[in-house]
Amino acid sequence: MTDGERSAVLGYQPEGRHSRAELAFLKLGGSLITDKTQEAVARHDVIDRVASEIAEARLRRPDLELVLGHGSGSFGHPVAARYGVDAGHLEDWRGYAETAAAAQRLNHLVLEALLVHGVPVISVQPSASARAIHGRLVALESETVRALLRKGLVPLLYGDVALDEAQGCAIISTEEIFRLLAQRLRPDRVVEVGEVEGVYVGDPGSVVDVIHSRNAADLLASLGSARGVDVTGGMRSKVELLLEMARLVPGLEGHIISGMQPGLLTRVLVDPALPAGTRVVWAPDSLGGHRYHRERE
């Protein structure tokens, strides 16, 4: 096998491909890849399957660039809650270190699964450069992520701890990381993959097709709390941050889908217009304005 053939099989692309690509941020939810009712229990079968679906999407869409992220699920959240890391003002900083280590253990499992399926993934540790104020991420080194994309690699970030100028420390969600990166990398869409089909409202719950700036307030008021321990705010926080990203990056679309339906992730990555789950946009008339063939800086 030649070097070129080997690169094609592994999904590597030459530098410069990014100039005509679609850039998607993709988050694997902690509720999807772990059992959030039991501490530090990974769903290995689900992790393996979604890794294979990501690999398949890259083969079918050579122009697709991905920045991956995942939640900490039952690895990081229980430890953070036990020590109060999310609230800050720690007396014992061991909890900060243990929360970071727990998040890294899950990240290693996701990383290995992606590599097994041929995805050229590189883990990027958020806490190495993250800074927050009152729990909100305000600084994160992003040029490394940009450089990895230029090499045809797939950056992998995750919910992590961060030093906080106001309260000493904080927990930063993947959505917070994506919010900051979106302003610098200008993705076309952000796909959130969880264990539910989308955003539910009403009783019995039905999936909302589209959330936008005009209907968001009423819908957000009806959202419930997360299942299991979640120190980052659950679905309400996810939707709020997707809306903020859509406001900050004109044309960006959020998409919340289920990772429990085999093959759906691949189909959504391959076809941005596929009807599934809940879409989150800023302007209600902006759906379908996919920008993934524009020139990128």
VEXGUGU-192781 format. One line per field, with one value per residue: x, y, z of N, C-alpha, C in turn; chain. Coordinates in pm, 1 decimal. Atoms other than C-alpha are relative to their C-alpha. Example, Ala and Ser with C-alpha at 12.3 -4.5 7.8 and 13.67 -1.06 7.14 Angstrom:
! residues 2
n_px [89.0|-82.0]
n_py [-119.0|-119.0]
n_pz [0.0|-6.0]
ca_px [1230.0|1367.0]
ca_py [-450.0|-106.0]
ca_pz [780.0|714.0]
c_px [90.0|-77.0]
c_py [120.0|109.0]
c_pz [0.0|73.0]
ch [A|A]
***
This chain:
! residues 297
n_px [84.7|-77.0|33.0|126.0|109.3|14.6|64.6|140.8|69.9|10.7|77.3|-84.3|10.5|-114.6|20.2|66.9|135.5|93.1|46.4|130.1|65.9|96.5|-51.0|104.2|-33.7|82.3|-13.6|59.9|44.9|-36.6|110.3|-4.7|-117.9|-13.9|121.7|-8.8|54.9|-103.2|-125.1|-112.4|39.0|5.5|74.9|-103.6|60.7|46.4|-119.6|-54.2|90.0|-1.5|-131.5|7.8|87.5|-79.9|-94.1|74.8|37.0|-119.3|-24.8|103.4|-8.9|-140.7|-10.9|49.9|-93.5|66.7|-55.9|79.3|-1.5|90.9|24.6|-68.6|94.0|-11.7|-139.5|-38.1|103.8|12.5|-118.0|11.9|106.4|-43.2|-95.4|47.2|-91.3|76.5|28.7|-125.0|-38.6|-41.4|-102.6|-80.5|-10.1|-8.7|120.4|-24.5|-87.0|70.1|100.5|-73.4|-45.0|117.3|35.3|-102.6|18.3|102.9|-55.2|-87.8|85.0|54.0|-114.8|-41.9|103.8|-9.1|-121.8|24.4|81.1|-72.0|15.5|-128.3|44.1|-100.8|63.1|-43.7|43.3|45.2|-45.9|-137.8|-2.6|129.8|20.2|140.9|40.0|132.0|45.7|14.8|-129.8|-36.6|-125.5|-39.1|-90.7|72.1|-82.2|-35.0|113.3|-3.4|-115.0|30.7|92.6|-75.4|-74.5|93.2|22.5|128.1|-17.9|98.0|2.5|94.1|31.7|-121.6|-13.5|-69.3|-27.0|100.6|-54.3|88.7|31.6|-110.0|10.9|133.7|17.4|38.6|63.3|-41.1|69.3|-74.4|-120.9|43.7|42.2|-117.8|-65.7|84.3|-26.9|-130.5|-9.2|118.8|56.1|127.3|102.9|-39.1|88.1|0.5|50.3|31.7|78.9|139.0|16.4|-9.7|51.5|138.7|85.0|136.0|21.3|-126.6|-95.2|-18.5|-126.0|9.8|-74.4|-93.6|-5.0|-63.8|0.8|134.9|76.5|-90.7|31.8|107.6|-46.1|-100.4|68.1|64.0|-97.1|-26.8|-139.6|-67.1|4.2|-128.7|-71.8|-51.2|-31.2|-12.9|126.4|92.5|48.0|25.9|-127.1|-42.9|77.1|-37.9|-131.3|16.3|59.6|-102.4|-89.8|70.9|3.1|-135.4|-52.5|114.0|19.0|-28.2|115.1|-16.3|81.6|2.0|51.7|-24.4|-106.4|45.3|50.4|-117.2|-10.3|52.4|-109.2|-62.5|88.9|6.9|-126.9|-10.2|104.4|37.8|143.1|79.5|97.0|-14.1|-26.4|35.0|-97.2|-7.7|-49.5|32.2|112.4|89.4|4.8|-136.2|-23.6|-33.1|-105.2|-128.4|-106.4|-121.3|-89.2|-57.1|-141.9|-25.9|-125.8]
n_py [-119.8|-123.1|-96.0|-63.7|93.8|15.2|-121.3|2.6|96.1|-53.9|-123.2|-119.1|-84.3|-89.8|-135.3|-85.1|48.2|-75.1|-123.8|19.2|104.1|-31.7|23.6|33.1|37.3|115.6|40.1|123.2|-32.6|89.3|93.0|99.6|87.1|57.6|19.5|-109.4|41.6|74.9|-74.0|49.3|115.1|-37.2|85.0|32.1|35.9|-122.9|-73.5|66.1|-18.4|-137.7|-19.1|57.0|-85.7|-118.5|43.9|19.9|-132.0|-61.3|66.3|-39.7|-144.7|-39.3|-143.7|-29.6|-18.0|19.4|-20.4|86.1|-22.8|88.8|-32.0|84.3|101.4|52.7|-2.4|-126.4|-71.9|36.3|-45.0|-145.1|-28.9|42.9|-98.0|-135.7|-67.2|-92.4|-121.2|-69.3|-34.1|125.2|6.3|116.2|1.1|136.2|24.8|-55.1|95.3|126.7|-22.5|-3.7|136.2|78.5|-41.3|52.3|144.9|19.4|-47.7|103.6|105.2|-51.4|-12.8|130.7|53.0|-70.9|44.2|135.8|-8.8|-71.5|-145.6|-55.3|-88.9|-49.0|-56.3|-133.8|-16.3|-138.1|-63.3|-46.8|-142.3|-62.7|-93.3|-35.1|-100.8|38.6|120.9|-18.8|8.6|-126.1|14.3|135.7|0.4|58.7|14.0|141.4|64.7|-44.0|63.1|142.0|10.2|-22.4|122.4|108.3|75.9|-23.2|-34.8|54.9|-68.9|61.3|-75.6|4.8|-102.9|-121.1|-101.1|-104.6|-120.2|-49.4|98.9|95.2|107.8|20.2|106.0|-53.5|101.4|1.8|-109.7|-122.9|5.4|-22.3|-140.0|-83.6|38.7|-37.2|-138.8|-7.6|93.6|-22.5|124.0|-7.4|57.7|65.8|115.0|55.6|136.5|49.1|123.3|-33.3|-30.5|-143.9|-75.5|35.2|-92.1|49.0|124.5|67.9|-80.6|10.2|-61.2|-129.2|1.1|-112.2|-102.5|-120.3|-112.8|-47.0|93.7|61.2|-30.0|87.5|139.2|19.5|1.7|129.8|108.7|56.4|20.3|114.8|127.6|24.4|-116.9|-85.1|-129.4|-101.3|-63.3|83.3|-37.6|-145.0|-66.5|35.7|-77.2|-140.7|-21.3|13.6|-124.2|-104.0|24.2|-36.3|-146.6|-52.5|44.0|-3.3|118.1|124.6|77.4|104.9|117.3|92.3|127.4|118.1|91.8|135.6|55.9|36.0|-55.4|-135.5|-96.4|-4.1|-63.9|-143.3|-60.7|1.2|-85.5|-101.5|-31.6|116.6|-30.6|84.2|-70.8|-140.5|-96.8|-124.6|-108.1|-130.2|-56.2|110.5|22.1|26.8|141.8|36.6|-86.1|63.3|-81.7|79.9|-8.9|-132.4|-7.2|-14.5|-71.2]
n_pz [0.0|5.2|-105.1|36.6|-23.0|-144.3|-49.3|39.6|-84.5|-135.2|0.8|-0.8|117.5|7.5|-49.7|96.3|23.5|-82.9|61.7|63.7|-78.0|-104.3|-134.8|-97.0|-136.0|-36.8|-139.6|-50.3|-134.4|-109.5|-24.3|106.3|-3.4|-133.8|-78.9|-96.2|-128.4|-70.5|14.5|80.6|82.3|141.2|92.2|97.8|128.4|63.3|41.5|119.3|114.1|50.4|62.1|134.8|80.1|34.9|103.4|123.9|52.2|59.0|127.9|95.1|18.9|-12.4|-23.5|-134.3|-111.0|-128.3|-134.0|-87.2|-143.8|-73.7|-139.3|-98.6|-45.9|-137.0|-43.0|-60.7|-75.0|-141.9|-75.2|-12.7|-96.1|-132.8|-53.4|22.6|92.1|83.9|-77.1|-25.9|-137.1|-61.7|-103.2|36.7|146.2|50.6|78.2|133.2|69.4|21.3|104.0|127.2|31.1|39.6|136.1|89.9|16.4|101.2|126.6|54.4|57.7|125.9|90.2|48.1|89.0|126.8|68.3|49.4|121.1|103.7|-6.3|-46.4|-106.6|-94.5|-118.4|-40.4|-138.8|-19.8|-123.9|13.5|34.1|-25.5|-110.0|-12.6|-98.4|-50.3|66.6|144.6|66.0|65.3|73.6|35.2|114.3|112.6|120.3|14.7|66.4|139.7|65.9|18.2|111.9|123.2|28.1|28.1|-122.7|-66.3|-141.7|-93.6|-128.2|-92.9|-119.7|-81.3|-103.0|43.6|-101.7|8.2|-61.5|-105.4|-102.8|-13.0|98.5|55.8|98.2|130.2|83.5|139.8|67.1|-28.8|83.6|138.2|13.4|19.0|125.0|114.3|36.1|66.5|112.6|83.5|55.5|70.3|-85.6|-124.4|-17.3|-135.8|6.5|-133.6|-2.2|32.9|142.4|20.9|-114.2|-26.9|-75.5|-20.8|-73.9|25.9|74.5|143.9|40.1|68.0|126.1|10.8|-104.1|52.3|-93.0|-29.8|-82.7|-97.3|-140.2|-45.4|1.8|-105.1|-129.7|-20.5|-2.0|-131.9|-40.0|59.0|-71.5|-63.0|-49.5|106.6|-61.1|104.9|34.2|75.1|132.9|8.9|25.3|135.4|97.1|-14.4|60.5|145.2|46.8|-3.8|112.8|122.2|5.5|20.0|130.0|92.2|83.3|-71.7|-44.6|-98.8|30.9|-113.5|49.5|-81.9|37.8|-27.5|124.9|79.9|134.0|13.6|-6.5|132.1|95.9|-30.4|37.4|146.0|57.7|-98.7|6.4|-38.4|-105.8|-119.3|-123.8|-16.9|49.3|-75.3|84.7|-57.5|74.6|36.3|144.9|47.9|23.9|137.4|52.4|-28.6|57.4|-9.0|114.4|6.9|-30.9|-142.5|-27.8]
ca_px [0.0|136.2|146.0|-137.9|-352.1|-285.5|-385.2|-708.3|-802.2|-732.7|-918.4|-617.9|-639.5|-358.8|-310.1|-531.9|-845.4|-999.2|-1042.8|-1352.1|-1479.1|-1777.5|-1675.6|-1897.5|-1859.1|-1985.4|-2052.6|-2114.4|-2323.3|-2220.5|-2566.7|-2503.7|-2154.8|-2187.9|-2451.5|-2516.2|-2696.2|-2376.4|-2042.4|-1765.1|-1956.5|-1891.4|-2120.0|-1842.1|-2074.9|-2223.7|-1881.1|-1761.3|-2069.6|-2067.2|-1693.4|-1764.7|-2044.4|-1811.4|-1554.3|-1818.0|-1933.4|-1577.4|-1540.8|-1866.7|-1797.3|-1427.5|-1498.6|-1621.3|-1401.6|-1485.1|-1404.8|-1519.8|-1611.4|-1776.5|-1931.0|-1786.5|-2103.2|-2078.4|-1699.4|-1646.6|-1982.8|-2011.4|-1655.3|-1710.3|-2035.9|-1875.9|-1603.2|-1807.7|-1567.4|-1842.1|-1910.2|-1543.3|-1385.7|-1218.6|-1029.4|-905.8|-783.0|-750.9|-1109.3|-1002.8|-728.7|-952.5|-1225.9|-974.0|-838.2|-1187.3|-1264.9|-935.9|-1014.2|-1333.9|-1156.2|-902.5|-1181.2|-1335.9|-996.8|-904.4|-1238.0|-1202.0|-845.7|-953.1|-1200.7|-940.3|-1031.3|-706.6|-806.7|-589.7|-695.9|-674.7|-688.7|-905.2|-785.1|-428.7|-526.3|-884.5|-969.5|-1314.9|-1487.7|-1784.8|-1804.5|-1813.0|-1524.6|-1341.0|-1008.6|-895.8|-603.5|-757.4|-470.9|-376.5|-725.4|-701.2|-356.2|-475.1|-762.5|-519.2|-328.1|-642.0|-660.5|-963.8|-932.5|-1109.9|-1199.7|-1414.2|-1587.7|-1315.7|-1208.7|-1080.9|-914.7|-1158.0|-1052.3|-1354.2|-1413.5|-1085.9|-1211.3|-1507.2|-1642.2|-1658.6|-1895.7|-1821.4|-2084.0|-1892.4|-1577.3|-1763.6|-1912.1|-1569.3|-1419.2|-1716.3|-1633.4|-1283.3|-1332.9|-1680.6|-1834.5|-2129.7|-2315.9|-2296.4|-2438.2|-2529.9|-2574.9|-2751.5|-2976.1|-3299.9|-3443.1|-3426.5|-3578.8|-3905.4|-4188.7|-4535.7|-4677.7|-4659.3|-4346.0|-4316.7|-3998.8|-3968.5|-3865.7|-3700.2|-3596.4|-3515.5|-3487.6|-3862.8|-3987.0|-3689.6|-3811.5|-4132.1|-3963.2|-3672.1|-3911.0|-4057.8|-3732.6|-3663.1|-3343.3|-3088.5|-3105.6|-2834.2|-2571.0|-2497.2|-2316.5|-2330.7|-2702.1|-2850.7|-3060.5|-3161.4|-2798.6|-2723.0|-3003.2|-2909.5|-2547.7|-2649.8|-2869.9|-2582.5|-2354.0|-2618.6|-2641.9|-2265.1|-2197.5|-2448.0|-2590.4|-2474.3|-2724.8|-2743.7|-2881.3|-2981.2|-3026.4|-3032.6|-2725.1|-2933.3|-3059.2|-2789.6|-2676.9|-2851.1|-2529.5|-2368.8|-2672.9|-2691.1|-2320.1|-2344.8|-2665.8|-2700.0|-3064.2|-3174.3|-3499.1|-3422.8|-3427.1|-3438.7|-3266.9|-3152.6|-3112.7|-3113.9|-3342.4|-3652.0|-3621.5|-3253.8|-3297.2|-3143.1|-2882.3|-2590.4|-2261.7|-2025.1|-1886.3|-1772.8|-1409.7|-1273.3|-1009.6]
ca_py [0.0|342.1|635.2|797.6|486.1|447.2|809.1|759.5|454.9|634.1|944.7|1179.5|1471.9|1694.1|2038.9|2295.7|2079.6|2302.0|2593.4|2435.9|2216.9|2210.0|2244.5|2073.2|2061.3|1729.4|1651.2|1304.7|1357.7|1216.0|1060.7|873.3|734.8|665.0|536.1|854.2|663.1|474.5|638.7|582.9|331.3|367.9|237.0|70.2|-66.9|276.5|442.2|184.9|222.8|602.0|592.2|367.8|600.4|900.6|706.2|612.5|973.8|1088.6|829.7|937.3|1310.0|1377.3|1751.4|1725.5|1867.0|1773.0|1908.8|1645.8|1682.7|1473.7|1519.6|1373.0|1184.9|959.3|996.2|1366.6|1490.8|1281.3|1367.0|1736.6|1732.0|1547.2|1811.2|2112.5|2191.6|2357.7|2607.1|2692.1|2838.0|2504.6|2440.9|2102.3|2120.5|1746.0|1742.3|1959.4|1712.8|1407.0|1559.9|1632.6|1277.5|1128.1|1331.2|1219.5|852.3|877.3|1079.1|799.5|546.8|766.7|838.8|471.7|376.9|644.4|538.0|174.4|283.0|480.8|833.7|1036.9|1189.4|1395.7|1468.9|1835.5|1893.4|2202.3|2260.6|2314.4|2661.1|2728.0|3027.6|3114.3|3394.8|3297.0|2962.6|3109.1|3023.2|3337.3|3205.8|2891.3|2832.4|2767.8|2789.4|2428.2|2316.6|2522.5|2379.5|2020.8|2076.1|2205.5|1878.9|1675.6|1562.4|1549.8|1741.6|1584.8|1801.6|1728.5|1874.2|1959.2|2169.4|2524.0|2784.8|3064.6|3422.8|3489.1|3162.0|2976.2|2692.1|2584.7|2309.4|2392.8|2197.5|2093.7|2345.9|2625.1|2514.3|2503.5|2848.9|3003.4|2803.2|2884.6|3255.1|3179.0|2883.9|2975.6|2627.7|2566.4|2353.5|2207.5|1858.2|1740.2|1363.0|1233.3|948.9|1134.8|1216.1|1591.8|1856.1|1740.2|1966.6|1900.5|1601.1|1353.4|1493.7|1562.5|1656.6|2020.7|2057.5|2399.6|2629.9|2989.1|3332.8|3393.2|3074.6|2999.5|3169.4|2969.3|2640.8|2687.1|2748.9|2402.0|2205.7|1972.4|1875.1|1620.3|1251.8|1153.7|1394.7|1687.0|1995.9|2179.8|2251.1|1973.5|2027.6|2386.4|2496.2|2309.2|2486.0|2827.2|2786.5|2660.8|2967.5|3189.9|3025.0|3070.4|3439.0|3489.7|3299.2|3400.1|3097.4|2845.0|2569.9|2357.3|2005.9|1784.4|1417.3|1072.4|855.0|552.7|504.6|310.5|485.9|817.9|1000.1|903.9|1015.3|1352.1|1419.4|1328.0|1525.0|1852.6|1885.9|1543.9|1581.6|1445.4|1566.2|1935.5|2215.9|2533.8|2852.4|3222.2|3349.2|3134.0|3177.8|3071.9|2694.4|2542.1|2815.3|2572.7|2748.0|2455.6|2541.2|2890.5|2992.1|2960.6|3183.4]
ca_pz [0.0|-94.4|147.4|-47.9|-32.0|339.6|400.3|207.8|414.7|743.6|631.4|627.7|388.5|261.8|410.3|242.5|224.9|493.1|251.3|87.8|370.0|596.7|959.5|1215.8|1590.8|1726.6|2090.7|2231.0|2541.3|2874.8|2908.4|2583.4|2642.4|3015.7|3255.0|3450.7|3726.5|3819.0|3885.3|3629.9|3416.3|3044.7|2772.6|2575.9|2309.2|2241.9|2231.7|1980.3|1762.1|1747.2|1673.2|1375.4|1259.8|1273.1|1071.0|813.4|779.6|712.1|437.9|275.8|317.9|245.7|265.1|624.8|897.9|1255.6|1598.3|1846.0|2208.9|2476.6|2815.9|3134.7|3225.3|3527.7|3535.2|3602.9|3732.3|4052.2|4157.1|4085.9|4285.9|4576.3|4616.5|4505.6|4223.3|4018.1|4298.9|4347.6|4662.6|4739.9|5059.2|4938.9|4579.3|4558.7|4429.0|4135.2|4044.6|4086.4|3870.8|3595.5|3617.8|3595.0|3282.8|3127.4|3191.1|2989.2|2721.2|2680.6|2618.0|2348.3|2194.0|2167.3|2010.8|1743.9|1663.7|1630.4|1362.5|1171.6|1279.4|1312.5|1643.7|1878.5|2234.6|2338.1|2713.7|2781.7|3139.8|3019.4|2893.4|3007.1|3224.3|3355.6|3545.3|3764.7|3584.9|3235.0|3003.9|2889.2|2756.6|2578.3|2343.1|2001.0|1751.2|1825.7|1721.0|1401.5|1322.2|1375.5|1134.4|873.3|901.5|835.1|1196.0|1425.6|1755.7|2053.9|2353.9|2657.0|2959.8|3209.9|3505.7|3469.3|3687.9|3765.9|3838.9|4062.6|4247.1|4211.6|3993.6|3783.5|3563.1|3194.0|2972.6|2617.0|2506.3|2683.2|2501.3|2169.8|2234.6|2262.7|1974.6|1750.1|1762.0|1633.5|1398.1|1263.3|1228.2|1000.4|1252.8|1601.0|1646.1|1996.0|2028.7|2339.5|2444.3|2366.5|2022.8|2069.5|2296.4|2453.2|2567.8|2703.6|2886.1|2725.3|2568.5|2198.6|2013.4|1911.1|1546.4|1569.7|1852.6|1757.8|1913.2|1900.9|2067.1|2291.4|2610.1|2634.3|2542.8|2782.9|3070.9|3018.9|3014.7|3306.8|3484.5|3372.0|3458.8|3705.4|3838.2|3605.9|3737.6|3401.4|3371.6|3158.7|2844.6|2925.4|2938.8|2614.5|2427.6|2569.2|2457.8|2113.0|2074.4|2177.8|1922.5|1653.6|1743.8|1743.6|1419.5|1148.8|969.2|1228.4|1301.8|1614.4|1589.2|1883.4|1792.7|1947.7|1946.7|2040.1|1683.6|1497.2|1182.6|1251.3|1341.9|1011.2|814.9|993.1|940.1|572.3|508.8|703.7|593.0|717.7|918.1|1263.4|1622.0|1712.9|1527.1|1701.7|1496.4|1574.7|1298.4|1237.7|859.9|841.8|818.1|512.0|473.4|489.5|422.6|396.8|54.3|138.8|158.1|510.6|660.5]
c_px [88.5|-40.1|-133.2|-118.8|-25.4|-71.0|-148.0|-80.0|-22.5|-78.8|83.8|-19.2|120.0|-34.0|-62.0|-141.8|-102.3|-60.8|-136.7|-84.3|-117.5|65.6|-116.9|63.5|-96.1|26.8|-72.9|-36.2|43.0|-108.4|-3.2|113.1|30.5|-138.3|4.3|-64.2|99.7|134.4|103.8|-31.4|-16.2|-89.3|93.3|-58.7|-46.9|119.0|57.8|-87.9|5.2|135.4|-1.2|-86.9|71.3|99.0|-70.1|-38.4|119.6|34.5|-98.6|1.3|145.0|19.7|-41.4|114.4|-76.7|87.6|-91.0|11.0|-90.0|-16.4|74.0|-91.0|22.5|144.5|31.6|-103.7|-12.9|117.8|-7.5|-105.9|42.9|91.3|-47.1|87.0|-74.3|-28.8|125.2|27.1|43.3|99.8|95.8|0.6|20.4|-121.4|12.2|81.3|-72.9|-109.0|65.9|42.6|-115.5|-42.0|99.7|-15.4|-106.3|50.3|89.3|-81.5|-56.1|110.1|38.1|-101.9|6.9|122.9|-17.3|-75.9|63.5|-17.1|129.7|-20.1|115.6|-72.4|62.7|-57.1|-42.3|62.4|143.8|7.9|-126.6|4.8|-146.4|-17.0|-143.2|-58.6|-16.8|138.2|29.3|128.3|30.5|88.5|-65.8|86.2|44.9|-110.4|-0.4|112.7|-23.7|-95.0|72.7|81.4|-90.4|-27.9|-133.4|24.5|-114.3|14.6|-105.7|-28.4|108.1|-9.5|69.8|29.6|-94.5|48.5|-84.8|-17.6|104.5|-0.5|-144.1|1.6|-43.3|-54.8|58.7|-67.0|67.9|125.9|-35.8|-41.5|119.0|69.5|-80.3|28.4|130.2|7.9|-119.3|-54.7|-132.1|-113.7|63.2|-101.3|18.1|-65.2|-20.0|-77.6|-147.1|-7.0|14.4|-44.9|-148.8|-71.6|-137.3|-1.5|-123.3|89.7|-0.9|126.9|-26.1|84.7|108.5|-13.7|74.7|-22.2|-140.2|-80.1|81.0|-44.1|-106.2|46.4|99.6|-64.2|-59.0|98.1|29.2|148.0|55.4|-22.0|138.9|63.4|55.9|22.2|9.4|-133.3|-95.9|-43.7|-22.9|128.1|50.5|-70.6|39.2|133.7|-3.6|-62.3|102.4|98.5|-64.9|-10.1|136.8|56.9|-116.8|-5.2|26.9|-130.2|42.6|-93.1|13.4|-67.1|29.0|117.3|-38.0|-58.7|118.3|-7.1|-45.1|112.3|69.4|-86.0|-7.7|129.3|14.1|-97.2|-45.5|-149.3|-88.2|-98.0|10.4|22.8|-49.5|111.2|-7.5|64.7|-33.0|-121.7|-89.8|-6.9|135.2|27.4|26.7|108.8|138.2|111.0|127.4|81.5|56.8|150.2|15.8|133.1|110.4]
c_py [125.1|92.3|68.0|-88.6|-17.4|121.5|1.4|-92.9|56.9|129.9|125.3|76.7|92.5|136.8|85.6|-43.7|87.2|120.4|-14.5|-100.9|54.9|-31.3|-23.0|-29.0|-112.1|-38.3|-130.3|23.6|-102.2|-101.2|-111.2|-100.4|-55.2|-27.7|102.5|-32.5|-80.6|66.2|-77.4|-129.0|47.4|-96.5|-33.5|-32.5|123.0|82.2|-60.0|26.0|142.4|33.1|-52.9|85.8|129.0|-34.7|-16.2|134.5|68.0|-63.3|47.1|149.7|45.5|148.5|40.0|8.6|-10.8|47.6|-77.1|44.5|-102.5|48.9|-94.8|-103.0|-42.0|-12.6|130.3|62.5|-42.4|47.3|150.3|38.2|-33.4|104.4|144.6|79.9|103.3|131.6|80.8|19.2|-125.4|22.5|-114.9|-13.3|-140.0|-33.4|50.8|-99.4|-130.5|14.0|1.4|-140.0|-88.1|33.3|-56.5|-150.2|-30.0|44.0|-104.6|-111.3|43.4|9.7|-134.4|-59.8|65.8|-44.0|-139.9|3.5|89.7|149.3|58.7|107.0|34.4|62.7|134.6|26.2|144.8|68.1|49.4|148.5|74.0|94.1|41.5|115.5|-31.3|-116.8|11.1|4.1|129.6|-11.2|-147.4|8.0|-73.5|-23.4|-144.0|-75.4|35.1|-69.8|-148.7|-20.8|16.7|-122.3|-117.4|-87.6|41.1|30.6|-56.3|71.1|-62.4|92.9|-19.2|102.6|121.4|86.8|117.7|122.3|51.0|-98.9|-109.9|-108.8|-13.3|-125.5|65.4|-114.5|3.5|112.5|134.3|6.8|28.6|146.0|89.8|-32.4|43.9|142.5|14.1|-86.4|6.9|-128.7|24.8|-55.7|-63.6|-110.8|-56.0|-138.0|-51.7|-129.4|25.4|50.1|147.7|69.7|-29.8|112.9|-63.1|-130.6|-68.9|80.8|-26.9|76.4|129.2|-5.5|106.7|90.8|119.0|114.8|42.5|-95.2|-56.1|20.0|-94.4|-145.6|-27.2|-9.3|-136.8|-115.2|-44.7|-13.6|-126.0|-126.0|-26.5|130.8|78.6|139.1|111.3|48.8|-78.4|60.8|150.5|76.1|-28.2|86.4|147.8|28.7|-20.0|125.7|113.2|-16.6|40.8|151.4|57.1|-33.2|-4.6|-123.7|-131.7|-66.5|-99.8|-115.5|-97.7|-128.6|-111.5|-80.9|-144.2|-67.0|-32.4|58.5|143.4|103.0|12.1|76.6|151.3|69.8|9.6|100.1|102.5|29.8|-115.5|36.2|-99.1|89.8|143.5|87.8|127.3|104.7|132.7|60.1|-112.6|-28.5|-40.0|-147.0|-25.6|86.0|-55.9|68.6|-79.6|-7.3|140.0|-7.4|22.8|68.5|-99.0]
c_pz [0.0|113.8|-29.0|25.3|148.8|59.3|-32.8|88.2|138.9|4.5|7.1|-129.7|-1.3|54.8|-109.5|-29.2|71.8|-71.2|-66.6|76.9|78.9|133.4|93.0|134.8|40.0|144.6|27.3|146.0|103.9|30.3|-103.2|22.2|138.6|57.6|112.8|133.5|81.7|-24.9|-80.6|-75.4|-143.4|-76.8|-117.5|-137.1|-75.2|-50.4|-126.8|-122.2|-53.9|-62.7|-143.2|-90.6|-39.9|-110.9|-134.7|-62.9|-66.4|-133.9|-107.1|-29.2|17.0|26.9|141.0|100.4|130.4|115.2|93.1|145.4|66.2|142.1|92.3|62.9|143.5|45.4|73.7|90.5|146.0|84.8|22.3|103.6|142.9|65.0|-16.6|-94.7|-84.3|71.4|30.9|148.0|77.7|112.8|-28.9|-151.9|-57.4|-86.7|-142.8|-82.1|-30.9|-106.8|-137.4|-41.4|-45.7|-142.5|-100.8|-21.9|-105.4|-137.2|-65.7|-65.5|-135.5|-104.5|-61.1|-96.6|-137.3|-79.8|-58.4|-132.2|-106.9|-2.6|58.1|107.0|93.4|118.3|35.3|138.8|26.4|121.7|-6.0|-31.5|38.9|120.6|0.1|98.1|40.2|-79.5|-149.7|-64.6|-75.1|-80.7|-22.1|-123.1|-115.7|-123.1|-21.0|-72.8|-148.3|-76.1|-24.1|-117.1|-133.4|-40.4|-34.8|119.4|63.5|147.9|85.1|133.5|88.3|116.3|104.5|113.2|-60.7|122.2|-22.9|78.2|115.8|113.9|12.1|-105.3|-45.4|-84.7|-130.6|-85.4|-140.3|-76.4|26.1|-86.0|-145.3|-22.0|-27.4|-132.3|-122.6|-45.4|-77.5|-125.3|-93.8|-60.6|-70.1|85.2|122.7|25.2|140.2|-6.2|142.1|-5.8|-26.1|-143.5|-32.3|126.5|13.7|74.4|14.9|76.5|-59.1|-93.1|-148.8|-36.8|-76.2|-126.8|-3.4|121.6|-58.4|97.9|40.5|88.1|116.0|144.4|54.1|8.6|111.8|137.4|31.5|12.9|142.0|25.6|-63.6|83.6|57.5|44.9|-117.8|58.4|-104.1|-54.3|-85.6|-132.3|-13.7|-32.7|-141.0|-103.9|6.8|-68.2|-150.8|-59.9|-2.2|-115.0|-131.4|-15.6|-36.5|-137.1|-98.3|-89.4|69.2|42.8|106.6|-33.6|115.8|-45.6|99.5|-54.8|24.3|-123.0|-90.9|-140.7|-14.7|-0.1|-134.9|-97.9|22.3|-40.0|-151.5|-62.5|103.3|4.2|43.3|111.7|115.9|119.5|1.2|-54.5|83.6|-89.6|67.9|-68.6|-48.4|-149.4|-57.8|-26.7|-146.9|-59.8|26.4|-78.6|-21.9|-127.0|-16.2|24.5|150.1|18.8|32.8]
ch [A|A|A|A|A|A|A|A|A|A|A|A|A|A|A|A|A|A|A|A|A|A|A|A|A|A|A|A|A|A|A|A|A|A|A|A|A|A|A|A|A|A|A|A|A|A|A|A|A|A|A|A|A|A|A|A|A|A|A|A|A|A|A|A|A|A|A|A|A|A|A|A|A|A|A|A|A|A|A|A|A|A|A|A|A|A|A|A|A|A|A|A|A|A|A|A|A|A|A|A|A|A|A|A|A|A|A|A|A|A|A|A|A|A|A|A|A|A|A|A|A|A|A|A|A|A|A|A|A|A|A|A|A|A|A|A|A|A|A|A|A|A|A|A|A|A|A|A|A|A|A|A|A|A|A|A|A|A|A|A|A|A|A|A|A|A|A|A|A|A|A|A|A|A|A|A|A|A|A|A|A|A|A|A|A|A|A|A|A|A|A|A|A|A|A|A|A|A|A|A|A|A|A|A|A|A|A|A|A|A|A|A|A|A|A|A|A|A|A|A|A|A|A|A|A|A|A|A|A|A|A|A|A|A|A|A|A|A|A|A|A|A|A|A|A|A|A|A|A|A|A|A|A|A|A|A|A|A|A|A|A|A|A|A|A|A|A|A|A|A|A|A|A|A|A|A|A|A|A|A|A|A|A|A|A|A|A|A|A|A|A|A|A|A|A|A|A]
***
